[in-house]
């Protein structure tokens, strides 16, 4: 998972809303219509620890 890009939660939800709105508009006037039910999202969280070490001047 560390190689995958980070996505902010608000960005992910906003992108989903935009995609749903675009799909609704694209389907306007089409004979086959679908009703949107509950939407569930799953996100993985990663907690990263970083310890700062003192810098040694060897010069």
N, CA, C and O atoms as a GROMACS GRO file, in nm:
protein
  236
    1UNK      N    1   0.081  -0.119   0.000
    1UNK     CA    2   0.000   0.000   0.000
    1UNK      C    3   0.086   0.126   0.000
    1UNK      O    4   0.039   0.232  -0.040
    2UNK      N    5   0.208   0.116   0.043
    2UNK     CA    6   0.294   0.233   0.052
    2UNK      C    7   0.324   0.293  -0.085
    2UNK      O    8   0.356   0.411  -0.094
    3UNK      N    9   0.315   0.213  -0.191
    3UNK     CA   10   0.344   0.263  -0.326
    3UNK      C   11   0.225   0.333  -0.390
    3UNK      O   12   0.241   0.395  -0.495
    4UNK      N   13   0.109   0.324  -0.330
    4UNK     CA   14  -0.010   0.387  -0.386
    4UNK      C   15  -0.015   0.534  -0.346
    4UNK      O   16   0.030   0.570  -0.237
    5UNK      N   17  -0.069   0.620  -0.434
    5UNK     CA   18  -0.074   0.763  -0.401
    5UNK      C   19  -0.172   0.792  -0.289
    5UNK      O   20  -0.272   0.723  -0.273
    6UNK      N   21  -0.142   0.896  -0.212
    6UNK     CA   22  -0.230   0.939  -0.105
    6UNK      C   23  -0.346   1.019  -0.164
    6UNK      O   24  -0.327   1.096  -0.257
    7UNK      N   25  -0.463   1.000  -0.110
    7UNK     CA   26  -0.581   1.076  -0.152
    7UNK      C   27  -0.648   1.129  -0.026
    7UNK      O   28  -0.675   1.054   0.068
    8UNK      N   29  -0.674   1.259  -0.024
    8UNK     CA   30  -0.746   1.317   0.088
    8UNK      C   31  -0.890   1.268   0.087
    8UNK      O   32  -0.948   1.249  -0.020
    9UNK      N   33  -0.947   1.248   0.203
    9UNK     CA   34  -1.084   1.198   0.215
    9UNK      C   35  -1.182   1.289   0.144
    9UNK      O   36  -1.270   1.241   0.072
   10UNK      N   37  -1.170   1.420   0.162
   10UNK     CA   38  -1.262   1.514   0.097
   10UNK      C   39  -1.248   1.507  -0.055
   10UNK      O   40  -1.348   1.523  -0.126
   11UNK      N   41  -1.128   1.485  -0.106
   11UNK     CA   42  -1.108   1.473  -0.250
   11UNK      C   43  -1.174   1.346  -0.304
   11UNK      O   44  -1.235   1.348  -0.411
   12UNK      N   45  -1.162   1.236  -0.231
   12UNK     CA   46  -1.222   1.110  -0.275
   12UNK      C   47  -1.374   1.120  -0.280
   12UNK      O   48  -1.436   1.074  -0.376
   13UNK      N   49  -1.433   1.178  -0.177
   13UNK     CA   50  -1.579   1.192  -0.173
   13UNK      C   51  -1.626   1.289  -0.280
   13UNK      O   52  -1.728   1.265  -0.345
   14UNK      N   53  -1.553   1.398  -0.300
   14UNK     CA   54  -1.588   1.494  -0.405
   14UNK      C   55  -1.582   1.432  -0.543
   14UNK      O   56  -1.668   1.457  -0.627
   15UNK      N   57  -1.478   1.350  -0.567
   15UNK     CA   58  -1.464   1.283  -0.697
   15UNK      C   59  -1.579   1.187  -0.720
   15UNK      O   60  -1.632   1.178  -0.831
   16UNK      N   61  -1.619   1.114  -0.616
   16UNK     CA   62  -1.732   1.022  -0.629
   16UNK      C   63  -1.860   1.098  -0.661
   16UNK      O   64  -1.938   1.056  -0.747
   17UNK      N   65  -1.883   1.208  -0.593
   17UNK     CA   66  -2.003   1.289  -0.620
   17UNK      C   67  -2.004   1.341  -0.764
   17UNK      O   68  -2.107   1.339  -0.831
   18UNK      N   69  -1.888   1.387  -0.812
   18UNK     CA   70  -1.880   1.436  -0.949
   18UNK      C   71  -1.906   1.325  -1.050
   18UNK      O   72  -1.975   1.347  -1.149
   19UNK      N   73  -1.853   1.206  -1.025
   19UNK     CA   74  -1.874   1.093  -1.115
   19UNK      C   75  -2.021   1.050  -1.118
   19UNK      O   76  -2.075   1.019  -1.224
   20UNK      N   77  -2.085   1.049  -1.001
   20UNK     CA   78  -2.227   1.013  -0.996
   20UNK      C   79  -2.312   1.116  -1.070
   20UNK      O   80  -2.405   1.080  -1.142
   21UNK      N   81  -2.281   1.244  -1.052
   21UNK     CA   82  -2.356   1.350  -1.121
   21UNK      C   83  -2.335   1.341  -1.272
   21UNK      O   84  -2.430   1.359  -1.348
   22UNK      N   85  -2.212   1.314  -1.315
   22UNK     CA   86  -2.183   1.302  -1.459
   22UNK      C   87  -2.257   1.182  -1.518
   22UNK      O   88  -2.309   1.191  -1.629
   23UNK      N   89  -2.261   1.071  -1.445
   23UNK     CA   90  -2.332   0.953  -1.494
   23UNK      C   91  -2.482   0.980  -1.505
   23UNK      O   92  -2.546   0.936  -1.600
   24UNK      N   93  -2.536   1.052  -1.409
   24UNK     CA   94  -2.679   1.086  -1.412
   24UNK      C   95  -2.710   1.173  -1.534
   24UNK      O   96  -2.809   1.150  -1.604
   25UNK      N   97  -2.626   1.273  -1.560
   25UNK     CA   98  -2.647   1.360  -1.676
   25UNK      C   99  -2.629   1.285  -1.807
   25UNK      O  100  -2.703   1.307  -1.902
   26UNK      N  101  -2.530   1.197  -1.812
   26UNK     CA  102  -2.505   1.120  -1.935
   26UNK      C  103  -2.621   1.026  -1.966
   26UNK      O  104  -2.646   0.995  -2.082
   27UNK      N  105  -2.692   0.981  -1.864
   27UNK     CA  106  -2.803   0.888  -1.884
   27UNK      C  107  -2.938   0.957  -1.902
   27UNK      O  108  -3.038   0.889  -1.921
   28UNK      N  109  -2.941   1.089  -1.896
   28UNK     CA  110  -3.068   1.161  -1.911
   28UNK      C  111  -3.127   1.132  -2.049
   28UNK      O  112  -3.058   1.143  -2.150
   29UNK      N  113  -3.253   1.093  -2.051
   29UNK     CA  114  -3.322   1.064  -2.176
   29UNK      C  115  -3.299   0.924  -2.229
   29UNK      O  116  -3.358   0.886  -2.330
   30UNK      N  117  -3.215   0.846  -2.163
   30UNK     CA  118  -3.192   0.708  -2.206
   30UNK      C  119  -3.307   0.620  -2.160
   30UNK      O  120  -3.366   0.646  -2.055
   31UNK      N  121  -3.339   0.515  -2.236
   31UNK     CA  122  -3.453   0.430  -2.198
   31UNK      C  123  -3.426   0.347  -2.071
   31UNK      O  124  -3.519   0.320  -1.995
   32UNK      N  125  -3.303   0.308  -2.047
   32UNK     CA  126  -3.270   0.231  -1.927
   32UNK      C  127  -3.223   0.327  -1.820
   32UNK      O  128  -3.123   0.397  -1.838
   33UNK      N  129  -3.293   0.332  -1.708
   33UNK     CA  130  -3.258   0.422  -1.597
   33UNK      C  131  -3.236   0.337  -1.472
   33UNK      O  132  -3.297   0.232  -1.456
   34UNK      N  133  -3.150   0.384  -1.386
   34UNK     CA  134  -3.118   0.314  -1.262
   34UNK      C  135  -3.136   0.409  -1.145
   34UNK      O  136  -3.102   0.527  -1.154
   35UNK      N  137  -3.187   0.357  -1.038
   35UNK     CA  138  -3.199   0.436  -0.915
   35UNK      C  139  -3.073   0.413  -0.831
   35UNK      O  140  -3.022   0.302  -0.823
   36UNK      N  141  -3.024   0.519  -0.772
   36UNK     CA  142  -2.907   0.509  -0.688
   36UNK      C  143  -2.948   0.480  -0.545
   36UNK      O  144  -3.027   0.554  -0.486
   37UNK      N  145  -2.895   0.373  -0.490
   37UNK     CA  146  -2.922   0.337  -0.352
   37UNK      C  147  -2.809   0.386  -0.263
   37UNK      O  148  -2.728   0.470  -0.305
   38UNK      N  149  -2.802   0.334  -0.143
   38UNK     CA  150  -2.695   0.373  -0.051
   38UNK      C  151  -2.557   0.343  -0.111
   38UNK      O  152  -2.537   0.242  -0.178
   39UNK      N  153  -2.465   0.431  -0.086
   39UNK     CA  154  -2.327   0.416  -0.134
   39UNK      C  155  -2.238   0.397  -0.012
   39UNK      O  156  -2.244   0.474   0.084
   40UNK      N  157  -2.155   0.293  -0.018
   40UNK     CA  158  -2.061   0.267   0.091
   40UNK      C  159  -1.920   0.274   0.036
   40UNK      O  160  -1.891   0.224  -0.072
   41UNK      N  161  -1.832   0.337   0.112
   41UNK     CA  162  -1.692   0.349   0.074
   41UNK      C  163  -1.605   0.284   0.180
   41UNK      O  164  -1.637   0.287   0.298
   42UNK      N  165  -1.495   0.226   0.137
   42UNK     CA  166  -1.397   0.172   0.230
   42UNK      C  167  -1.265   0.242   0.205
   42UNK      O  168  -1.223   0.257   0.090
   43UNK      N  169  -1.201   0.284   0.311
   43UNK     CA  170  -1.071   0.349   0.302
   43UNK      C  171  -0.975   0.277   0.394
   43UNK      O  172  -1.012   0.231   0.501
   44UNK      N  173  -0.852   0.268   0.350
   44UNK     CA  174  -0.747   0.212   0.434
   44UNK      C  175  -0.668   0.328   0.492
   44UNK      O  176  -0.635   0.424   0.421
   45UNK      N  177  -0.637   0.319   0.618
   45UNK     CA  178  -0.559   0.423   0.685
   45UNK      C  179  -0.421   0.368   0.716
   45UNK      O  180  -0.405   0.251   0.752
   46UNK      N  181  -0.324   0.453   0.703
   46UNK     CA  182  -0.188   0.413   0.735
   46UNK      C  183  -0.128   0.516   0.830
   46UNK      O  184  -0.130   0.636   0.801
   47UNK      N  185  -0.077   0.470   0.938
   47UNK     CA  186  -0.014   0.559   1.035
   47UNK      C  187   0.137   0.547   1.019
   47UNK      O  188   0.192   0.438   1.025
   48UNK      N  189   0.200   0.658   1.000
   48UNK     CA  190   0.344   0.659   0.974
   48UNK      C  191   0.414   0.726   1.092
   48UNK      O  192   0.378   0.835   1.134
   49UNK      N  193   0.515   0.658   1.143
   49UNK     CA  194   0.595   0.712   1.252
   49UNK      C  195   0.730   0.757   1.197
   49UNK      O  196   0.789   0.690   1.112
   50UNK      N  197   0.776   0.867   1.246
   50UNK     CA  198   0.905   0.918   1.203
   50UNK      C  199   0.981   0.964   1.327
   50UNK      O  200   0.930   1.043   1.406
   51UNK      N  201   1.100   0.915   1.343
   51UNK     CA  202   1.182   0.956   1.456
   51UNK      C  203   1.300   1.037   1.403
   51UNK      O  204   1.373   0.992   1.315
   52UNK      N  205   1.316   1.156   1.455
   52UNK     CA  206   1.427   1.241   1.415
   52UNK      C  207   1.552   1.203   1.495
   52UNK      O  208   1.547   1.190   1.617
   53UNK      N  209   1.661   1.186   1.424
   53UNK     CA  210   1.788   1.151   1.488
   53UNK      C  211   1.881   1.272   1.481
   53UNK      O  212   1.876   1.350   1.386
   54UNK      N  213   1.967   1.288   1.581
   54UNK     CA  214   2.059   1.401   1.578
   54UNK      C  215   2.158   1.386   1.462
   54UNK      O  216   2.198   1.275   1.425
   55UNK      N  217   2.197   1.499   1.406
   55UNK     CA  218   2.292   1.500   1.296
   55UNK      C  219   2.432   1.516   1.354
   55UNK      O  220   2.457   1.605   1.435
   56UNK      N  221   2.522   1.429   1.312
   56UNK     CA  222   2.661   1.436   1.359
   56UNK      C  223   2.746   1.509   1.255
   56UNK      O  224   2.742   1.476   1.137
   57UNK      N  225   2.821   1.605   1.300
   57UNK     CA  226   2.913   1.677   1.212
   57UNK      C  227   3.049   1.610   1.223
   57UNK      O  228   3.118   1.624   1.324
   58UNK      N  229   3.088   1.537   1.119
   58UNK     CA  230   3.214   1.466   1.119
   58UNK      C  231   3.326   1.545   1.053
   58UNK      O  232   3.436   1.493   1.033
   59UNK      N  233   3.300   1.670   1.019
   59UNK     CA  234   3.399   1.751   0.948
   59UNK      C  235   3.479   1.828   1.041
   59UNK      O  236   3.568   1.902   0.999
   0.00000   0.00000   0.00000
